[in-house]
Structures are given as structure tokens and as C-alpha cells.
Amino acid sequence: MLSIQNLNKSFKQAEGDVVVFSGLNFEMATGTSVALLGESGSGKSTLLHLIAGLDQVDSGEIKIDQSSITSMSEAALAEMRRHQVSLVFQQFHLISTLDIIDNIRFQAALCQRFDSDYEALLIDRLGLGKQLKKFPHQLSRGQQQRVAIARSLLHKPALVLADEPTGNLDEQSSLEVMALFSALVKNAGSSLLMVTHSREMASYLDRSVLLHSGKLGEIGAA
């Protein structure tokens, strides 16, 4: 599903180049979930951005479903993000002028991959049935994150990239949302790579890896 080979990435700063990744390798099987842990500034979010094609590698290769994204044009990358990859962040990025049902349907409508039965399942499992005609500002932060999760999964993407998806929620809400999120990703048949600082959040996923000094090391299975 996801293959990273000999990935190198650095950023230019006034005092010189800062190396983020040096010869990084990673493999992730279809339908599995992996937690990406590491201290602040280790490059976790940068790695997600590279996988999503939002930033460019210096050298090396990233493949999603056997397709090399490192050689794709911007148009091809945008098409990939529309159909194959979903992004879930701490900031929910809901569209303020759309009601909740249209926010949920937004990505699926873009890629013309709408399943009404699956939509009903997501709405039921995420407890959003009474919120559909409301607007984002009328929902709690926990409810808004549930909407963002529903939107990210409705078109059943091949790969979900999540960056601290429960980071803006209190502990109890975080645990509830994480349990739902991990279960629904499996239900969709998607793969999940999630950045988190929490071993407890990581325990909901199949594997955990640690990013340290530009390299990834296996922590173990949940």
C-alpha cells in the first residue's frame, strides 16, 4: 500500500541545511494501521506532507498502491489526493457555509464516489444524526472532529493520513473518537498512518513506529 525507499529531506535555514530524513525506509501493508510517534520537531508532520504530495522530497521514492508519487505532476498529485488519500488534522477544516450533511459529502462528491448506505452507517456510528442540518459553528469541537472523520472516510480512500486527529479534544473525547476512528477505518478497508504523541492513542492501531534522528524504528504491535 505504502512504500518509502531511501527518503532524504532537508530544509535550508540561515545557519545551514537542517536534515530531517536521511535514508528513511518504511513499508505499510494494505488495510493496516500504523501509529507514528516521535518527539516534537522529529519530522512526523513533514513525513505526512511528503506522503500526501504537499511537499517535495530531495531524493528517494514514495509509492502509494505501486504508483510513485515522487514523479507525479501537480495535477496528478491533486487527483491522487481527491480519490486515494484522505487527510485528517487537528484543525477540522470544515466549510463554514455548508451544513453538516454537505460537509460530510464534500470529498465524496468531488471524486463522484458516493455510497448512501455507507453514509448512513458513518452518521449512525459517529452519532451525528441530529446534527445534519446544523452548521459547523453550532457543534462542539468533538462533534466537528466526528464530521471531519465522516468526510474523510465516506469515499473509502486507500490511505488515510491523520496528524494528531484528537489533539484538540479532552482526554475522554479523544478516547471515544479514537476508538470510533480506528474501527471505521477498518470498516472502510482503508489503511491508516497516524501521527500521535500518545502511546494510549497508538494502542488502537496495529503497529507503532518511532521517528528519531531521521530514521524509523519499529516499536511493536498494539
Secondary structure by P-SEA (a helix, b strand, c coil): cbbbcbbbbbbbcccccccccccccccccccbbbbbbbcccccaaaaaaaaacccccccccccccccccccccaaaaaaaaaccbbbbcccccccccccaaaaaaaaaaaaccccaaaaaaaaaaaccccccccccccccaaaaaaaaaaaaccccccbbbbccccccccaaaaaaaaaaaaaaaaaacbbbbbbbccccccccccbbbbbcccbbbbcccc
